[in-house]
Amino acid sequence: MSHVREARMLCRKTVELFTLLSHTQETGARRMGMTQELLALVTGLAHYLKILIRIALTGALKLEREQSARDVITFFLDKLHLLAVQGANPSAKRLIKGSHSESLNSINPHANLGTQGVTYGFRSLAPENAGDSPFSQVDMASKVSSNPPSDLCVRCGVTVEEDCVRLGTYQRWHSHCIQCAQCGKVAAAPVTKDQQQQQSSRSGDERDAGADGGAPRPKLSSARRPPANVGLYVYDSGSMKETPSFGDVPTVILCTEHAHPACRGGFQPVQRLEQYAFLLNVALRRLYLLLKQQGVVHLSPGSFTYL
């Protein structure tokens, strides 16, 4: 079921909303224009949210009818309800705990690996792993960094907007940027024959669409791809280098064939939806710092004042 475009547009429009909110001190004609832009953004957000919820419900119905999975719709609605209940609380914890308060890393073996062990959302972005929201009221004065996390690739410095590879939460690489320093093998999954044909015909299709008004075929970025082969890659623990944007990052990555005893694993594949959620996480933290610098948000332990 196709959902990539809708998720991407929801991400983009949310980031646009954050950008608009960073200009709250505008006045005059610019202020009037911002009001119209805000209405358009809110309408667009509601539109794509509605479509994505409909896609999820349709998928649940298909599972129920075709795979006899009787509890799928109830499970989805329960998660949606919990998201609505906890969504306004930036301090809400989302890791699933066992009877002895231990974290449960595996709930459903057939679920997305990125969502294992969390009530909703993605495990890597749960507050317990990614840190509390900057708008949390839990003693943020002592732990909010003046350096927001980066959405750039650790290796090439270009924004990572699609499925990728992460180490921890805030260090991310394009799949093709995870490359063995010895043999040059990359972690990106090989392109299938169908994808090659789609890519080679894309430019021609777009030219034809401009001529006759027909819709071009979906771009390669909308095609479903297998995750990166991160299990075949490790990093040299002695190659760690301090960087202002990412902290300590490995500068030497090797495939398991060329690994040595000082190498460590930990790379994880990231699917598109998780990366879009990560981009929103970064954008929210940047918005907070901008509002704080502008004096719009005044932070005191346990309370907020919005001007």
C-alpha positions in Angstrom: 0.0 0.0 0.0 1.5 3.3 -1.1 2.0 5.8 1.7 5.5 7.3 1.1 4.3 10.5 -0.6 1.7 11.3 2.0 4.2 10.7 4.9 6.8 12.9 3.1 4.3 15.7 2.6 3.1 15.5 6.2 6.8 15.8 7.3 7.5 18.8 5.0 4.4 20.7 6.0 5.1 20.2 9.7 8.6 21.5 9.2 7.1 24.5 7.3 4.8 25.1 10.2 7.8 25.1 12.6 9.5 27.6 10.3 6.5 29.8 10.3 6.3 29.7 14.1 9.9 30.9 14.3 8.7 34.2 12.8 6.0 35.0 15.3 7.3 38.5 16.0 6.6 39.7 12.5 4.2 42.7 12.2 2.1 44.6 9.7 1.5 43.2 6.2 3.9 40.3 6.8 1.8 39.3 9.9 -1.3 39.2 7.8 0.4 37.0 5.2 1.6 34.7 7.9 -2.0 34.2 9.1 -3.1 33.1 5.7 0.0 30.8 5.4 -0.8 29.3 8.8 -4.4 28.5 7.8 -3.1 26.8 4.6 -0.6 24.8 6.5 -3.0 23.6 9.1 -5.5 22.6 6.4 -2.7 20.7 4.6 -1.7 18.9 7.8 -5.2 17.9 8.5 -5.6 16.6 4.9 -2.5 14.4 5.0 -3.2 13.1 8.5 -6.6 12.0 7.4 -5.2 10.2 4.4 -2.6 8.4 6.4 -5.1 7.3 9.0 -7.3 6.0 6.2 -4.4 4.1 4.7 -3.7 2.5 8.1 -7.3 1.5 8.6 -7.5 0.1 5.1 -4.3 -1.9 5.8 -5.8 -3.2 9.1 -9.0 -4.3 7.3 -6.9 -6.1 4.7 -5.0 -8.0 7.4 -8.3 -8.9 9.1 -10.0 -10.2 5.9 -7.0 -11.7 4.1 -4.9 -13.0 7.0 -7.6 -13.5 9.6 -5.9 -11.2 12.1 -8.9 -10.4 14.2 -7.3 -7.9 16.7 -5.5 -5.7 14.2 -8.1 -2.9 14.0 -8.5 -2.8 17.8 -4.7 -2.7 18.2 -4.4 0.2 15.8 -7.2 2.2 17.4 -5.8 1.6 20.9 -2.5 3.0 19.8 -4.1 6.0 18.1 -6.1 6.7 21.2 -3.0 6.5 23.4 -1.2 8.8 21.0 -4.1 11.3 21.4 -4.1 11.0 25.2 -0.3 11.4 25.6 0.4 13.5 22.6 0.0 16.8 24.5 2.5 15.6 27.2 6.1 16.1 26.0 7.3 14.2 29.1 5.4 11.0 28.4 7.5 7.9 28.4 6.8 5.4 25.6 9.0 2.3 26.2 6.9 -0.7 27.2 7.8 -2.0 30.7 7.5 -5.6 32.0 6.0 -6.7 35.3 9.3 -5.8 37.0 9.7 -2.4 35.2 12.2 -3.8 32.8 12.2 -2.6 29.1 10.6 -5.0 26.7 12.6 -5.0 23.4 10.5 -7.5 21.5 6.7 -7.7 21.5 5.6 -8.8 18.0 8.1 -10.7 15.9 6.3 -9.6 12.7 6.3 -5.9 13.5 8.7 -3.3 12.2 12.0 -3.7 14.1 12.1 0.1 14.6 8.9 0.0 16.6 9.8 -3.0 18.9 9.3 -2.2 22.6 7.5 1.1 22.3 3.8 1.9 22.9 3.8 4.0 19.7 6.2 5.7 17.4 9.8 4.5 17.0 12.1 3.0 19.6 15.1 5.2 18.6 13.0 8.4 19.2 11.4 7.4 22.4 12.3 10.0 25.1 14.2 7.3 27.0 16.6 7.0 24.1 16.5 10.3 22.2 16.2 12.5 25.3 13.2 14.5 26.5 11.4 17.0 24.3 12.9 20.5 24.7 9.4 21.6 25.7 9.3 19.1 28.6 8.9 20.6 32.0 11.5 18.4 33.6 14.4 20.6 34.7 15.2 21.5 31.1 17.3 24.5 32.1 20.2 22.1 32.9 20.1 19.8 29.9 19.0 21.7 26.8 22.0 22.0 24.6 22.7 25.2 22.6 23.7 22.9 19.7 20.6 21.3 18.1 21.1 17.8 16.6 21.9 17.6 12.9 19.9 16.1 10.1 23.1 15.9 7.9 24.9 12.7 6.9 28.0 12.2 9.1 30.1 11.3 6.1 29.0 13.6 3.2 27.3 16.4 5.0 24.2 16.3 2.9 20.7 16.2 4.5 19.4 12.6 5.0 15.8 12.6 3.8 15.2 8.9 3.0 15.9 5.5 4.5 19.4 5.4 6.0 21.6 4.0 8.7 22.0 5.3 12.3 24.4 4.7 15.2 22.6 5.7 18.4 19.9 8.3 17.7 21.6 11.4 16.3 24.3 10.0 14.1 23.0 9.1 10.6 24.5 8.2 7.3 23.0 7.7 3.8 23.0 3.9 3.2 25.6 4.3 0.4 27.8 6.4 2.7 28.4 3.3 5.0 31.3 1.9 3.0 34.2 -0.4 3.9 37.5 1.5 4.1 39.3 -1.6 2.7 37.3 -3.0 -0.1 34.8 -0.2 -0.8 31.7 -2.3 -0.4 28.6 -0.2 0.6 25.7 -1.1 2.9 23.0 0.1 0.5 20.9 -2.7 -0.8 21.5 -3.5 -4.5 19.0 -1.9 -6.9 16.7 -4.5 -8.5 16.2 -4.8 -12.2 12.7 -3.3 -12.0 14.1 -0.3 -10.1 16.9 0.1 -12.7 14.4 0.2 -15.5 12.2 2.7 -13.5 15.2 4.9 -12.9 16.4 4.8 -16.5 13.0 5.7 -17.9 12.2 8.3 -15.3 13.7 11.3 -17.1 12.0 10.4 -20.3 8.7 9.9 -18.6 8.9 13.4 -17.0 9.7 14.9 -20.4 6.7 13.2 -21.9 4.5 14.3 -19.1 5.4 17.9 -19.8 4.4 17.5 -23.4 1.1 15.7 -23.2 0.0 16.4 -19.6 0.2 12.7 -18.6 1.3 11.8 -15.1 4.9 10.5 -14.8 5.7 7.1 -13.3 6.6 7.1 -9.6 10.1 8.2 -8.9 12.7 5.7 -7.5 12.5 7.4 -4.1 8.9 6.2 -3.9 9.7 2.6 -4.6 9.8 0.1 -1.7 13.4 -0.8 -0.9 14.9 -3.4 1.4 16.9 -2.1 4.5 20.6 -1.5 4.3 22.9 -4.5 5.1 24.1 -2.9 8.3 24.8 -6.3 9.9 27.9 -6.6 7.6 29.5 -3.4 8.9 31.4 -2.4 12.0 33.5 0.6 13.0 37.0 0.9 14.3 36.7 2.1 18.0 40.1 3.7 17.8 39.0 6.0 15.0 36.5 8.0 17.0 36.7 11.7 16.4 35.0 14.6 18.3 32.8 16.7 16.0 30.7 19.8 17.0 27.6 18.5 15.3 27.6 14.8 16.1 29.9 14.3 19.1 32.2 11.3 18.9 31.8 9.7 15.5 33.7 6.8 13.9 35.9 7.8 10.9 36.8 4.3 9.8 34.1 1.8 8.9 34.9 -1.8 7.8 32.9 -4.7 6.5 33.0 -7.9 8.7 35.5 -9.5 6.3 38.1 -6.8 7.1 37.2 -6.2 10.7 39.7 -6.6 13.6 39.3 -7.1 17.3 39.1 -3.3 18.0 36.0 -3.0 15.8 32.5 -2.5 17.3 29.0 -3.0 15.8 25.8 -1.0 16.5 24.7 0.3 13.1 20.9 0.1 12.6 18.8 0.4 9.4 16.3 3.2 9.3 13.2 3.1 7.2 11.6 6.2 5.6 8.9 6.7 8.2 11.4 6.6 11.0 13.6 9.1 9.2 10.7 11.5 8.6 10.0 11.3 12.4 13.7 12.0 13.1 13.6 15.0 10.8 10.6 16.3 12.8 12.5 15.7 16.1 15.4 17.8 14.8 13.1 20.5 13.5 11.3 20.7 16.9 14.6 21.1 18.8 15.7 23.8 16.4 12.4 25.7 16.8 12.8 25.6 20.5 16.2 27.1 20.4 15.1 29.8 18.0 12.1 30.8 20.1 14.4 30.8 23.2 16.9 33.1 21.4 14.0 35.4 20.4 12.7 35.6 23.9 9.4 34.0 22.9 9.8 31.1 25.3 11.1 31.8 28.8 12.1 28.7 30.6 12.0 28.2 34.4 12.2 24.8 36.1 8.7 23.2 36.0 6.9 26.0 34.1 6.8 27.9 30.8 5.7 31.4 29.8 4.8 32.0 26.2 4.9 35.6 25.1 
